[in-house]
């Protein structure tokens, strides 16, 4: 049976373990954190975690699960994972990019044509080895990426975007300075707006759109303000499955075998769910009143060419070249 943890309970339990001595990793209750809610329809991370949990419990390993970020902010859960107080965590992409410039490059816009190519890079032993060397400094190991549906595209409020020339005159919501560089390279202007304030920005005209995966406006109720979704396939929408390196290194052979099988079960379940979401998300947009605009490969290639000119604003050229050489096997 899955137990449920909150932050206070975990810290109290940790204090008790410090006094009595930790049990071996193979016998202790495994602690898993989910940032969102355990909703199999909308949350691809939960689909991954549920399959993992079911596989572990079938092997005789009990699980304590926290949901809805009850253990704190992204950085709080990352710290708990690095300390070994959480064994497995649902982390934002920023938790990896803060530690590794390589993962910044892996998120470059228009680097991948589809999720299959991105998945191939995630499975590349050379890429994972180098990346995890950086994450190890914080006590972390990247296990997988949990897909959240399709790839991100452009939502607009007033007119559709079918080619890069249509970007002129748009003012798009940006998350950070790197977003601003990309938006401006396309000929639009950008404005930094907190996600919580985005509905008001769309309603008042402060922003006339944003880049996001298809499911975003449905989940967050932006359908009343947005009219078009240009399916540009900018980048894979995902979160990270990150493990504690202390936990991984303390496993005996039989436990590691069971854990790796559970990792594989989580990956398989998430990929099947993601494939099913690709079409259903576009149907949801239609039901919400948002029209999907499919661009030609020629039009998308122009976006890609322009985006690549701004890559130096994201990472050093030497790191970009290194990751491009690895990913080139799959592009």
Secondary structure, DSSP 8 states (H G I E B T S, - for coil): --EE--HHHHHHHHHHHHHH----TTTS-EEEE-SS---TTT-HHHHHHHHHHHHHHHTT--EEEE-TTTT-SHHHHHHHHHTTS-SEEEE-THHHHTT-HHHHHHT-TTS-SSHHHHHHHHT-HHHHHHHHHHHGGGTEEEEEEEEEEEE-EEEESSS---SGGGGTT-EEEESSHHHHHHHHHTT-EEEE--GGGHHHHHHHTS-SEEEE-TTHHHHHT-TTT--EEE----SEEEEEEEEEHHHHHT--HHHHHHHHHHHHHHHHHHHHHHHHHHHHHHHHHHHHT-EEE---HHHHHHHHHHHHHTGGGTS-HHHHHHHHHHHTTT-
